[in-house]
């Protein structure tokens, strides 16, 4: 038999092990999260938007440099559109723009807020961002420290405030 046959069998086995590992990892994570009441202080978010809990989210925005990122972060937090903005410098982004591949150094802003504020947050960012098309990506927070999630809620404006 040719060596490529053994490599193919080896690759198949590695793939099978990876699928089994990921499957069991997802099952384990699901099991842990379904028993979150056993972990003090851990809460699963209410994804339906109903009930007494309001959905908290993380929003990613990139900026061209530290100064721009800091200005955007301060304006967001001062308007209580977010409880906190982490600024991560030194990322490098590669993207398709104006018909070609571009690469640029950027700053990543990680924003913690309420889902109900994302529309106002996005409008504020678009009005105050130097990019023609700023990155604004919203991801749900599906669980976390109850006190921290409450702090996000308490530190931001509610659409009913």
C-alpha positions as a Markdown table, in Angstrom:
| # | Residue | x | y | z |
|---|---|---|---|---|
| 1 | Unk | 0.0 | 0.0 | 0.0 |
| 2 | Unk | 1.1 | 3.5 | -0.7 |
| 3 | Unk | 1.9 | 6.0 | 2.1 |
| 4 | Unk | -0.9 | 8.3 | 1.0 |
| 5 | Unk | -3.4 | 5.6 | 1.9 |
| 6 | Unk | -2.0 | 5.5 | 5.5 |
| 7 | Unk | -2.1 | 9.3 | 5.6 |
| 8 | Unk | -5.7 | 9.3 | 4.4 |
| 9 | Unk | -6.6 | 6.7 | 7.1 |
| 10 | Unk | -4.7 | 8.8 | 9.7 |
| 11 | Unk | -6.5 | 12.0 | 8.6 |
| 12 | Unk | -9.8 | 10.2 | 8.8 |
| 13 | Unk | -9.0 | 9.0 | 12.3 |
| 14 | Unk | -8.0 | 12.4 | 13.4 |
| 15 | Unk | -11.2 | 13.9 | 12.0 |
| 16 | Unk | -13.3 | 11.2 | 13.8 |
| 17 | Unk | -11.5 | 11.9 | 17.1 |
| 18 | Unk | -12.1 | 15.6 | 16.6 |
| 19 | Unk | -15.8 | 15.2 | 15.9 |
| 20 | Unk | -16.2 | 12.9 | 19.0 |
| 21 | Unk | -14.2 | 15.4 | 21.1 |
| 22 | Unk | -16.3 | 18.4 | 20.0 |
| 23 | Unk | -19.5 | 16.4 | 20.4 |
| 24 | Unk | -18.6 | 15.4 | 23.9 |
| 25 | Unk | -17.3 | 18.9 | 24.8 |
| 26 | Unk | -20.6 | 20.5 | 23.5 |
| 27 | Unk | -22.6 | 17.9 | 25.5 |
| 28 | Unk | -20.5 | 18.6 | 28.6 |
| 29 | Unk | -20.9 | 22.4 | 28.2 |
| 30 | Unk | -24.6 | 22.0 | 27.6 |
| 31 | Unk | -24.9 | 19.9 | 30.7 |
| 32 | Unk | -22.9 | 22.4 | 32.8 |
| 33 | Unk | -25.0 | 25.3 | 31.5 |
| 34 | Unk | -28.3 | 23.5 | 32.1 |
| 35 | Unk | -27.3 | 23.0 | 35.7 |
| 36 | Unk | -26.1 | 26.6 | 36.2 |
| 37 | Unk | -28.1 | 26.9 | 39.3 |
| 38 | Unk | -25.5 | 24.6 | 40.9 |
| 39 | Unk | -22.8 | 27.2 | 40.2 |
| 40 | Unk | -23.2 | 30.1 | 42.6 |
| 41 | Unk | -23.5 | 33.4 | 40.8 |
| 42 | Unk | -23.8 | 32.0 | 37.3 |
| 43 | Unk | -26.9 | 33.0 | 35.3 |
| 44 | Unk | -28.2 | 32.1 | 31.9 |
| 45 | Unk | -29.6 | 35.0 | 30.0 |
| 46 | Unk | -33.3 | 34.9 | 28.9 |
| 47 | Unk | -32.9 | 34.8 | 25.1 |
| 48 | Unk | -36.5 | 35.3 | 24.3 |
| 49 | Unk | -36.6 | 38.8 | 25.7 |
| 50 | Unk | -39.6 | 38.1 | 27.8 |
| 51 | Unk | -39.8 | 37.9 | 31.5 |
| 52 | Unk | -38.0 | 40.1 | 34.0 |
| 53 | Unk | -34.5 | 39.7 | 32.6 |
| 54 | Unk | -33.3 | 41.9 | 29.8 |
| 55 | Unk | -30.8 | 40.5 | 27.3 |
| 56 | Unk | -27.3 | 41.8 | 27.8 |
| 57 | Unk | -24.9 | 41.8 | 24.8 |
| 58 | Unk | -21.3 | 42.3 | 23.7 |
| 59 | Unk | -20.7 | 44.6 | 20.7 |
| 60 | Unk | -17.5 | 44.6 | 18.7 |
| 61 | Unk | -16.4 | 47.8 | 17.0 |
| 62 | Unk | -13.0 | 48.5 | 15.4 |
| 63 | Unk | -11.3 | 51.9 | 15.2 |
| 64 | Unk | -8.3 | 53.0 | 13.2 |
| 65 | Unk | -6.1 | 54.0 | 16.2 |
| 66 | Unk | -6.0 | 54.4 | 20.0 |
| 67 | Unk | -7.1 | 58.0 | 20.0 |
| 68 | Unk | -10.2 | 57.3 | 17.9 |
| 69 | Unk | -11.0 | 54.2 | 19.9 |
| 70 | Unk | -10.7 | 56.1 | 23.2 |
| 71 | Unk | -12.9 | 58.9 | 21.9 |
| 72 | Unk | -15.6 | 56.5 | 20.8 |
| 73 | Unk | -15.4 | 54.5 | 24.1 |
| 74 | Unk | -15.7 | 57.6 | 26.2 |
| 75 | Unk | -18.6 | 59.0 | 24.2 |
| 76 | Unk | -20.5 | 55.6 | 24.5 |
| 77 | Unk | -20.0 | 55.2 | 28.2 |
| 78 | Unk | -20.7 | 58.9 | 29.0 |
| 79 | Unk | -24.1 | 58.6 | 27.3 |
| 80 | Unk | -24.7 | 55.4 | 29.2 |
| 81 | Unk | -25.1 | 53.5 | 26.0 |
| 82 | Unk | -22.7 | 50.9 | 27.5 |
| 83 | Unk | -21.5 | 50.0 | 31.0 |
| 84 | Unk | -17.9 | 49.2 | 29.9 |
| 85 | Unk | -15.7 | 49.4 | 26.8 |
| 86 | Unk | -12.5 | 47.4 | 26.7 |
| 87 | Unk | -10.0 | 48.7 | 24.2 |
| 88 | Unk | -7.5 | 46.2 | 22.7 |
| 89 | Unk | -4.7 | 47.8 | 20.7 |
| 90 | Unk | -2.4 | 46.1 | 18.2 |
| 91 | Unk | -4.8 | 44.0 | 16.2 |
| 92 | Unk | -4.3 | 43.6 | 12.5 |
| 93 | Unk | -7.3 | 43.2 | 10.2 |
| 94 | Unk | -7.3 | 41.9 | 6.7 |
| 95 | Unk | -10.4 | 42.7 | 4.7 |
| 96 | Unk | -11.9 | 43.2 | 1.2 |
| 97 | Unk | -12.4 | 46.9 | 0.4 |
| 98 | Unk | -12.9 | 48.7 | -2.9 |
| 99 | Unk | -12.2 | 45.7 | -5.0 |
| 100 | Unk | -9.0 | 44.6 | -3.3 |
| 101 | Unk | -7.5 | 43.0 | -0.2 |
| 102 | Unk | -6.4 | 45.5 | 2.5 |
| 103 | Unk | -4.5 | 45.1 | 5.7 |
| 104 | Unk | -4.5 | 47.6 | 8.5 |
| 105 | Unk | -3.6 | 48.0 | 12.2 |
| 106 | Unk | -6.7 | 48.7 | 14.3 |
| 107 | Unk | -8.1 | 48.9 | 17.8 |
| 108 | Unk | -10.9 | 46.5 | 18.9 |
| 109 | Unk | -13.5 | 47.9 | 21.2 |
| 110 | Unk | -15.5 | 45.3 | 23.2 |
| 111 | Unk | -18.7 | 46.9 | 24.5 |
| 112 | Unk | -21.0 | 45.5 | 27.2 |
| 113 | Unk | -24.6 | 46.8 | 27.0 |
| 114 | Unk | -28.3 | 46.0 | 26.8 |
| 115 | Unk | -29.8 | 44.6 | 23.6 |
| 116 | Unk | -32.4 | 47.4 | 23.8 |
| 117 | Unk | -29.6 | 50.0 | 23.4 |
| 118 | Unk | -27.9 | 48.5 | 20.4 |
| 119 | Unk | -29.9 | 50.5 | 17.8 |
| 120 | Unk | -29.0 | 53.8 | 19.6 |
| 121 | Unk | -25.4 | 52.7 | 20.1 |
| 122 | Unk | -25.0 | 51.8 | 16.4 |
| 123 | Unk | -26.5 | 55.2 | 15.4 |
| 124 | Unk | -24.1 | 57.0 | 17.7 |
| 125 | Unk | -21.1 | 55.1 | 16.4 |
| 126 | Unk | -22.0 | 55.7 | 12.8 |
| 127 | Unk | -22.4 | 59.5 | 13.5 |
| 128 | Unk | -19.0 | 59.6 | 15.4 |
| 129 | Unk | -16.8 | 57.1 | 13.6 |
| 130 | Unk | -14.1 | 58.0 | 11.0 |
| 131 | Unk | -14.8 | 54.9 | 8.9 |
| 132 | Unk | -17.4 | 55.1 | 6.1 |
| 133 | Unk | -18.7 | 51.6 | 7.1 |
| 134 | Unk | -17.8 | 51.0 | 10.8 |
| 135 | Unk | -17.8 | 47.4 | 12.1 |
| 136 | Unk | -20.7 | 47.0 | 14.6 |
| 137 | Unk | -21.3 | 43.4 | 15.5 |
| 138 | Unk | -23.6 | 42.4 | 18.4 |
| 139 | Unk | -23.3 | 39.0 | 20.2 |
| 140 | Unk | -25.6 | 37.7 | 23.0 |
| 141 | Unk | -24.2 | 37.1 | 26.4 |
| 142 | Unk | -25.7 | 33.7 | 27.2 |
| 143 | Unk | -24.5 | 33.5 | 30.8 |
| 144 | Unk | -22.2 | 35.0 | 33.3 |
| 145 | Unk | -21.7 | 36.4 | 36.8 |
| 146 | Unk | -25.1 | 37.6 | 38.1 |
| 147 | Unk | -23.6 | 40.6 | 39.8 |
| 148 | Unk | -21.7 | 41.7 | 36.7 |
| 149 | Unk | -24.8 | 41.3 | 34.5 |
| 150 | Unk | -26.8 | 43.3 | 36.9 |
| 151 | Unk | -24.1 | 46.0 | 37.0 |
| 152 | Unk | -24.3 | 46.3 | 33.1 |
| 153 | Unk | -28.1 | 46.8 | 33.5 |
| 154 | Unk | -27.7 | 49.3 | 36.3 |
| 155 | Unk | -24.9 | 51.3 | 34.5 |
| 156 | Unk | -26.8 | 51.8 | 31.3 |
| 157 | Unk | -29.9 | 53.6 | 30.2 |
| 158 | Unk | -33.1 | 51.7 | 29.8 |
| 159 | Unk | -35.4 | 52.5 | 26.9 |
| 160 | Unk | -38.0 | 53.0 | 29.6 |
| 161 | Unk | -35.8 | 55.3 | 31.7 |
